[in-house]
Amino acid sequence: MGNVPCRSKTVTIQKWEPVADIALIGLAVMGQNLILNMNDHGFVVCAYNRTTEKVDNFLANEAKGTKVVGAHSLQEMVAKLKKPRRIMILVKAGKPVDSFIDQLVPLLDKGDIIIDGGNSEYQDSRRRCLALAEKNLLFIGSGVSGGEEGARYGPSLMPGGNKDAWPHIKEIFQSICAKSNGEPCCDWVGGDGAGHFVKMVHNGIEYGDMQLICEAYHIMKSALGMDNEKMSEVFDEWNKGELDSFLIEITANILKFKDDSGEFLVEKIRDAAGQKGTGKWTAISGLEYGTPVTLIAESVFARCLSALKDERVKASKELEGPREVRYQGDQQEFIESIRKALYASKIVSYAQGFMLLREAASEFNWKLNYGGIALMWRGGCIIRSVFLGKIKAAFDKDPGLNNLLLDDFFKKAVTECQAGWRQVVANAVLLGIPTPAFSTALAFYDGYRSGTLPANLIQAQRDYFGAHTYELADSPGKFHHTNWTGTGGNVSASTYQA
Ligand code: NBP
């Protein structure tokens, strides 16, 4: 700091030393925990937040005794950074991110790096990456998963964007992320919006995993009349086998958790699910790129239907279901069938998710490393599971694998689960228990393994009413129109794929 005389007044000019390895903007739950995680790994972090009192609070409390430094303006924050400057933004997605980027651009130099670690839309990341490249700045859009605890002790990190930035952030990211068998759950994902696209699909898959677990719980509770202790034991048992995962583990804990009055808390929670949008975006992307991510879409719609609580309560008094609501067969066998339905449906869900990744990669020319993505999700994040190790192995064995369902391990697993899975879906239908995710997974499986589907009739109908033309099975690529009624014309509509 130096004192410079200016006319009659003395103006104080701040001089800050470039001491920090990285800056982090956004001192809510994710930002604070990520900063402490970086500090634990030996990096000096400069903390900044729009509401600057939070910087002082953080330094005086959570970050007390650490090497973390604070800044009360973006100018101060930038001045405290070593070059190339690395700035990570962890604020509410959308306008706040653009607002910070706009304020940062005039303060930065060529080659400086802006990382957005929030849940941004991948199209926003594509736009930001392009716009910043034009200003000679490097942009990274990184998926961050694992919630508060992940951020603190090892999140799954999915960075994509301008690859020139990767060598400068690799060490920090791969130090602070979760590890799976010693390997970092973070690697370079791909260009522009690839990191956020992969995070979005991760979240979509998370919706699917949660819905599948809910359906298993619903059947056990309604069709088998099991109590919470018993259901918790079943989930605990499942967690020792191929379903071993964070979500199964916490479900076992949630089911047996009792509140202060000694009653099971989960049974008192209103059955109306919330959502923040990433599942919806995945389903929309599926529609956009023509990829049937049916299980994720059904999981989003299942939350929407659950949210119509008042309407459902009224309808429940009006609409009849089957008289029989309890499964009459062997309980233990049926529980095993539920496990198989869950496992097979989960395989379908991940197969669909990777189909969407492949389609987006082709659309945007991303070179995605599918095995690497499975490894990034293997630890640190909400969908972490033993199962993801099998997916990594499948892509390691065949990096060009077209569909997970065609990998030998998964093919065999689905075959072994198939009879139980069909039993569960059939019985749920008979007993009137909604299982949209189990059912759509099975419908997808049956559709995907069908060499022939009734779409010939759809094509005929389209041509009949709209002259949309059709191809003949033995000569694809050539389009025909038939005057089906003898009264229509012979002119066809233009051909295009929606
Ligand atoms: P929040 O999503 O709650 O955002 C809080 C931060 O955003 C604060 O720093 C706040 O500043 C800032 N902010 C807001 Br709100 N509006 C702003 C604006 N108009 N201009 C500038 N700053 C603004 O924090 P979070 O839960 O830590 O999540 C951070 C990001 O990480 C989000 O994108 C989130 O979706 C994502 N994420 C969260 C989780 C999780 O488990 N929570 C997991 C993975 C990813 P202020 O203090 O001045 O209000």
Boltz pocket constraint, residues with backbone or C-beta under 6 A from the ligand:
constraints:
  - pocket:
      binder: B
      contacts: [[A, 25], [A, 26], [A, 27], [A, 28], [A, 29], [A, 30], [A, 31], [A, 49], [A, 50], [A, 51], [A, 54], [A, 90], [A, 91], [A, 92], [A, 93], [A, 95], [A, 96], [A, 99], [A, 117], [A, 118], [A, 119], [A, 120], [A, 144], [A, 145], [A, 146], [A, 147], [A, 148]]
      max_distance: 6.0
